Amino acid sequence: MECSSESTGADEMAAESRPGAAAAPLAAIPTFRYNLSDIRKSHYGCILADGEVYHRVGNANEFYAALGYTEKIRKSGLLLDEFLWERYKRNGAAKSEQCLQVQIAAYLHEHSAKFRDAFDRAYQEMIGKCIADLIDNGDDHCLNCPRHPRFAC
């Protein structure tokens, strides 16, 4: 199934760069969703936000690893959905839904030119500015998160 999205024209309305002109407003990074498990649904294999496709995932294992679901965790018998629930979604989870979105954004920043074109400035602004309730310096995934304070300039 092909990933596609219809243009709303918004991406074609870029701010012009003129001396004395105000800088283009900082585009907020949207909430992303993905479908890598149900081939019957639209946008299978894609990461999208607001109905617009930003990336087609070529290697699901690489994407899942970016979310913290490592081979070691998989071999322990914990299924991906269980891992995501336990780590990011349930009440009292070690990380938050925002942490999950940051991991998706970090993956997209590395793999999607469309994401970088639209949100690079916002991505750069969030580096080193963690908003999580708990920073776990004993967790490699948390320690390497782009929002971890150790990356602050």
Residue pairs with C-beta under 8 A, 6 or more apart in sequence:
1 39
1 42
1 44
1 45
3 43
3 45
3 46
3 53
3 56
4 53
5 48
5 51
5 52
5 53
6 51
8 52
11 118
14 24
15 21
15 24
26 121
26 122
26 125
27 118
27 119
27 121
27 122
28 122
29 101
29 105
29 119
29 122
29 123
29 126
30 49
30 50
31 49
31 101
32 47
32 48
32 49
32 54
32 101
32 104
32 105
32 108
33 47
33 48
33 49
34 46
34 47
34 48
34 57
34 63
34 104
35 41
35 42
35 43
35 44
35 45
35 46
36 44
36 45
36 57
36 60
36 63
38 44
43 53
45 56
45 57
46 53
46 54
46 55
46 56
46 57
47 53
47 54
47 55
47 56
47 57
47 63
47 104
47 107
47 108
47 112
48 54
54 108
54 112
54 114
54 115
54 118
55 108
55 111
55 112
55 114
55 115
57 63
61 71
63 107
64 80
65 71
66 103
66 104
66 106
66 107
67 84
67 100
67 103
67 104
67 107
68 83
68 87
68 103
68 141
69 80
69 83
69 84
73 83
74 80
78 86
84 100
85 93
86 93
86 94
87 93
87 94
87 95
87 100
88 95
88 96
88 97
88 99
88 100
89 97
89 100
94 134
94 136
94 139
95 132
95 142
96 132
96 133
98 131
98 132
99 132
99 142
99 145
102 126
102 145
102 146
102 147
103 141
103 145
105 115
105 119
105 123
105 126
105 146
106 145
106 146
108 115
109 115
109 116
109 119
109 120
109 123
109 146
115 123
116 123
123 146
126 146
126 147
127 146
127 147
127 151
127 152
127 153
128 146
128 147
128 148
128 149
128 150
128 151
128 152
128 153
129 147
129 149
129 152
130 145
130 147
130 148
130 149
131 147
132 142
132 147
135 142
135 148
135 149
136 142
136 143
137 143
142 148
143 150
